[in-house]
Amino acid sequence: MPSPTRVSGTDTASPTGSLLTTTVPRGYVHRAAVAEVFLTGWESAPTESDSFIVHAQLPRAHALFAPAHGHQDPLLLLESIRQAGTLLSHAEYGVPFGHQFLMWTLSFAATPAALTTAATPTDIELHTTCHDIARRGRTISGMRYEVSVRRDGVPVATGGASFGVTSPAVHRRLRAGRPTRTDGGLRPPVRPAEVGHTDPANVLLAERSGETGSPGGEGRNAWTSDRATDWTNGRTNGRTTDRTTDRTNGWELRVDTDHPILFDHPVDHIPGMLLIEASRQAARAATGRPDALLLTLNTNFTRYAELDAPCWIEARVTHPTSYATTPPQDLRVQVTATQRGERVFAADLVLRQPGEFPSPPPPLPVPSLGAAPPDPRVSR
């Protein structure tokens, strides 16, 4: 494996004129498209063992995770945090290429300042410390890592992840014969504007079979508008009834294995980033805030989400939480994904409407990664 790479050279486009921006090899971050590689270099931290500084650049434009209302899409930041773990696993801990990564948790918490757009791409540093490293010979079988994100030298976000690693032989025993494509067509999506998108191809939510949505037949969840209004007024009168149990909101997950970003390369399961984007879309639809900015996310992947069975997304708005002592209130949403009656994924999200960012921001919480249970996970 190559030694740590320090970013060097001169870049006249950089505000500081100090860094030459290149991307790390795409194989290090498990991406086929170079355009989806956000990491630009890494180096060992000078003060601690198992600590590194990973450099990343968030693009000014992206086909799926596009900027809006003066802020970068936070899922670009989250994807950079994910990529940092795979990079360090291969380059620093000797994980051979071809081994499978089984994601257990992936989380972040950010201030709005972390995501503001500028006249150039957003350069950040991911100060990463690895913990609970399960060593196996010259490589590892899993670890957990925490990230402090700095922009212009200022801490603006935290994050982290935990995962396991399996060899190709073990993966074949676990997953032999699993399909890499869905069979059958996609159900019509909910309206793109309801989940903060413009392109129907990027919408991951469809109404459940037999549920007609709004009287206009446009696929909108009838619950969403009234319930969101109740939340903003501090009331909790809104409720919808699922066909089986009382739920807050429910959709079938739309899985398009031809999507060029969410399925950057063939895999035998529903990718973790697809489930995360679906959870954000569900949170936006459930709160009636399609433009809301995601500021905190904690996720748990409890088993593989398969391509050959329907997957159901449920969103529950829990309670507004005050942003320090300053209004407005944040909206907290819990999202789960189930398949064949078993939970495959859970996420806890905190959203805020654009333009409602008080100053100064509160201290950043460290995302709770939790313990890594032994069940098979979504791999990336």
Secondary structure as UniProt FT lines:
FT   TURN            12..13
FT   TURN            15..16
FT   HELIX           26..29
FT   HELIX           34..36
FT   STRAND          39..44
FT   TURN            49..50
FT   STRAND          51..58
FT   TURN            69..70
FT   HELIX           74..91
FT   TURN            92..93
FT   TURN            97..98
FT   STRAND          100..110
FT   HELIX           112..114
FT   STRAND          122..136
FT   TURN            137..138
FT   STRAND          139..151
FT   TURN            152..153
FT   STRAND          154..166
FT   HELIX           168..175
FT   TURN            176..177
FT   HELIX           192..195
FT   HELIX           200..202
FT   STRAND          205..206
FT   TURN            209..210
FT   TURN            215..216
FT   HELIX           222..232
FT   TURN            233..234
FT   STRAND          240..241
FT   STRAND          246..247
FT   STRAND          250..253
FT   TURN            257..258
FT   TURN            260..263
FT   HELIX           272..287
FT   TURN            290..291
FT   STRAND          293..301
FT   STRAND          312..317
FT   STRAND          321..323
FT   TURN            324..325
FT   STRAND          326..339
FT   TURN            340..341
FT   STRAND          342..352
FT   TURN            354..355
FT   STRAND          378..379
//
